[in-house]
Amino acid sequence: MSLQNKNILLCITGSIASYKSVDLYRRLKKEGANVKIIVSASAGKFISPYIFESFGEEVFSDDAFKSPLSHIALSKFADVILIAPATYNTINKLAAGIADTLITLTVAASPDKIKVLVPAMNPNMFANKILKDNLNKLAKHNFYVVSPGTGNAACGDFGEGKFPEIEDIICDIEPVFKEKTLKGKRVLVTAGATREYLDPVRFMSNGSSGKMGISLANEAIKAGAEVTLIALNIDMPHKYINRRIKIINRSGFSDFKEALLTEFKKCDTLFMAAAVSDYGFKEKSPVKIKKSGNAGAGGILNVELIQNEDLLKAVSEIKKEGQTVFGFAAETDSIIENGRKKLSEKSLDYIFINDVSKDIIGGDENEGFLINKAGEIKRFEREPKASLAEKIIRDIAAQ
Ligand SMILES: Cc1cc2nc3c(=O)[nH]c(=O)nc-3n(C[C@H](O)[C@H](O)[C@H](O)COP(=O)(O)O)c2cc1C
């Protein structure tokens, strides 16, 4: 649970989306957070504080004079002040330094605390230059803004301003608690599996889901890096990918190679977690190969495969001073020996090597060995890919 024992002060202001804060509250609790709640006077018109009280929470009304000094106590409690939804009114008041409600007063008493704003409003209000200027101003003062979703507002207007998906909010809060060990670094991650087409409908691929690469990309974002993910046919809903990650979707070997070599020039660290096909079809039929008339004796259809270029090697050849290349390899036998060989042949800085005979491909867990340039080996026992990625990122940042 990513927010285990974190103290979150959930401040709910008066939007048509105020009711969504109930789901957000439940999700924060599920993640292990301790939550205290302030409901603004306007929010109280949209949702009843009784909802939270029935979950056993003490709810603070937005009247600072009802419980004197609660703004100080609440500020001391909070690791993060989460204002969700955050109205046009409250955002602009905060930017002006106004402190006339319990929410704004608590924020005023918390200059060093991280504040997360989840704006939710009509698209025209969200596009208002006054709001934009004030959000930019707040961003310089420990405020972190979760981008709203795009869609139809309650009034029917279409545009940006919707309360985001709960998953997106959680994704954006988690990084707040991480040490920014990769701040200023540009990380490129590749994930998923290439597809090599035989004809317009049939392809050769492998069972890589992209989960390991996505976990690394998410952890790199949490550690403060700027992250680009080249996603190859990934089998994971995009809601599990942090929204701050720039995603480049590719499918076949040649498109992937072009994107990889272009993006590699811009990064400090490459995690090559994608499973790239070692072979492609020598010829691709422009039309679907029919069942009848193509197979030879015994129903055998012969196709020729041709070896693809080794992209890790290609990358290592253009690698500049200061760049780090982290490779992954899947082996079924002599895994340490093969890992060492690949590390040196491809001039890698690290290789994570796993034994795919252990039912790892496509799953949620991974295990294996991390070998560095100096030949040091570290064993990682089986664990969820997300926590393994966290450890790998920590190790890399510490080097
Ligand atoms: C029906 C209705 C819906 C509203 N929805 C929103 C909204 O989605 N976002 C917003 O910023 N303000 C919205 N407002 C306006 C705020 O409720 C109003 O500015 C209020 O003063 C906010 O107070 P607070 O920021 O202290 O909660 C709405 C008002 C009404 C009457």
The ligand as an SDF file (V2000), in Angstrom:
LIG
                    3D

 31 33  0  0  0  0  0  0  0  0999 V2000
  -24.7270   24.0500   -8.8930 C   0  0  0  0  0  0  0  0  0  0  0  0
  -23.3670   24.6130   -8.6970 C   0  0  0  0  0  0  0  0  0  0  0  0
  -22.2800   23.9120   -9.1520 C   0  0  0  0  0  0  0  0  0  0  0  0
  -20.9870   24.4300   -8.9810 C   0  0  0  0  0  0  0  0  0  0  0  0
  -19.9360   23.7220   -9.4330 N   0  0  0  0  0  0  0  0  0  0  0  0
  -18.7120   24.2420   -9.3220 C   0  0  0  0  0  0  0  0  0  0  0  0
  -17.6090   23.5200   -9.8240 C   0  0  0  0  0  0  0  0  0  0  0  0
  -17.7160   22.4030  -10.3460 O   0  0  0  0  0  0  0  0  0  0  0  0
  -16.3810   24.0820   -9.7050 N   0  0  0  0  0  0  0  0  0  0  0  0
  -16.1910   25.3060   -9.1320 C   0  0  0  0  0  0  0  0  0  0  0  0
  -15.0490   25.7560   -9.1000 O   0  0  0  0  0  0  0  0  0  0  0  0
  -17.2020   25.9890   -8.6240 N   0  0  0  0  0  0  0  0  0  0  0  0
  -18.4710   25.4940   -8.7070 C   0  0  0  0  0  0  0  0  0  0  0  0
  -19.5230   26.1930   -8.1990 N   0  0  0  0  0  0  0  0  0  0  0  0
  -19.2810   27.4690   -7.5370 C   0  0  0  0  0  0  0  0  0  0  0  0
  -18.7810   27.3050   -6.1060 C   0  0  0  0  0  0  0  0  0  0  0  0
  -19.5940   26.4320   -5.3720 O   0  0  0  0  0  0  0  0  0  0  0  0
  -18.7050   28.6820   -5.4580 C   0  0  0  0  0  0  0  0  0  0  0  0
  -17.7330   29.4620   -6.1200 O   0  0  0  0  0  0  0  0  0  0  0  0
  -18.4210   28.6020   -3.9880 C   0  0  0  0  0  0  0  0  0  0  0  0
  -18.3110   29.9110   -3.4560 O   0  0  0  0  0  0  0  0  0  0  0  0
  -17.1570   27.8360   -3.6760 C   0  0  0  0  0  0  0  0  0  0  0  0
  -16.8250   27.9130   -2.3090 O   0  0  0  0  0  0  0  0  0  0  0  0
  -15.6200   27.0760   -1.6980 P   0  0  0  0  0  0  0  0  0  0  0  0
  -14.4900   27.2450   -2.6370 O   0  0  0  0  0  0  0  0  0  0  0  0
  -15.3470   27.6770   -0.3890 O   0  0  0  0  0  0  0  0  0  0  0  0
  -16.1080   25.6830   -1.5670 O   0  0  0  0  0  0  0  0  0  0  0  0
  -20.8210   25.6910   -8.3490 C   0  0  0  0  0  0  0  0  0  0  0  0
  -21.9260   26.3740   -7.8600 C   0  0  0  0  0  0  0  0  0  0  0  0
  -23.1870   25.8650   -8.0360 C   0  0  0  0  0  0  0  0  0  0  0  0
  -24.3420   26.6410   -7.5130 C   0  0  0  0  0  0  0  0  0  0  0  0
  1  2  1  0
  2  3  1  0
  2 30  2  0
  3  4  2  0
  4  5  1  0
  4 28  1  0
  5  6  2  0
  6  7  1  0
  6 13  1  0
  7  8  2  0
  7  9  1  0
  9 10  1  0
 10 11  2  0
 10 12  1  0
 12 13  2  0
 13 14  1  0
 14 15  1  0
 14 28  1  0
 15 16  1  0
 16 17  1  0
 16 18  1  0
 18 19  1  0
 18 20  1  0
 20 21  1  0
 20 22  1  0
 22 23  1  0
 23 24  1  0
 24 25  2  0
 24 26  1  0
 24 27  1  0
 28 29  2  0
 29 30  1  0
 30 31  1  0
M  END
$$$$
